[in-house]
Amino acid sequence: MAFDFKTACPALYRPGRTPELLAVPPLRFLSVQGEGDPNQPDGAYQKALAQLYTVAYTLKHSRPDQTPGYFDFVVPPLESLWRQDGAPDPQRKQDFCWQALLRLPDFVTEQVFARAIDTAARKKGKDVSAVTLFSWEEGLCVQALHLGPYEQEAETCRQMVSYAQEKGYAPDLSPTRRHHEIYLSDPRRCLPHRRKTILRLPVRPL
């Protein structure tokens, strides 16, 4: 059976709708960074996702005899980090700075990653030039499961901020600590009111 991060790491991928504190350990990802409206058809964000998934599935289909430590895995949920200059405003989607992520299994070394990039580009004819490796320790956060449209996340975020303050913490948003979303539902196949999205808010002691 293929390894599944959602099953193996329930604290990271199966939160409840009630906010909770979480210390996220160091993790490794495939990453593409960019700017602009994520909903724009054929825009930069959509192209970034195409590149990420191309590399992820190339890694999934690696030859075990050429990849030390290889094990089959379920490609994990898409994640993204978001920020805007000035006061956050979800209506200004064109002003988003984002970083799209897919978590990596431990067997993906720099050498394995480089071979996957070469395979995708040379053998599959795909442009994956924007994809990089990204090591990141997110640290202390408040997280909760948001159920519903992305446009209604504000209420869940308010509950997370209130919970953090009750526990003696404050939001700690900065260019390096950003609003974090993990998409458990495919928006192409799921009605907006049924979408499940994990929200994470970085925090620090008051």
Stockholm file with secondary structure:
# STOCKHOLM 1.0

chainA/1-206         MAFDFKTACPALYRPGRTPELLAVPPLRFLSVQGEGDPNQPDGAYQKALAQLYTVAYTLKHSRPDQTPGYFDFVVPPLESLWRQDGAPDPQRKQDFCWQALLRLPDFVTEQVFARAIDTAARKKGKDVSAVTLFSWEEGLCVQALHLGPYEQEAETCRQMVSYAQEKGYAPDLSPTRRHHEIYLSDPRRCLPHRRKTILRLPVRPL
#=GR chainA/1-206 SS CCBCHHHHCHHHHCCCSSCEEEEEEEEEEEEEEEESCTTSTTCHHHHHHHHHHHHHHHHHTCCGGGSTTCCCBCCCCCEEEEECSSSCCTTCGGGCEEEEEEECCTTCCHHHHHHHHHIIIIISCCCCTTCEEEEEEEEEEEEEEEESCGGGHHHHHHHHHHHHHHTTEEECCSSSSCEEEEECSCTTTSCGGGCEEEEEEEEEEC
#=GC SS_cons         CCBCHHHHCHHHHCCCSSCEEEEEEEEEEEEEEEESCTTSTTCHHHHHHHHHHHHHHHHHTCCGGGSTTCCCBCCCCCEEEEECSSSCCTTCGGGCEEEEEEECCTTCCHHHHHHHHHIIIIISCCCCTTCEEEEEEEEEEEEEEEESCGGGHHHHHHHHHHHHHHTTEEECCSSSSCEEEEECSCTTTSCGGGCEEEEEEEEEEC
//
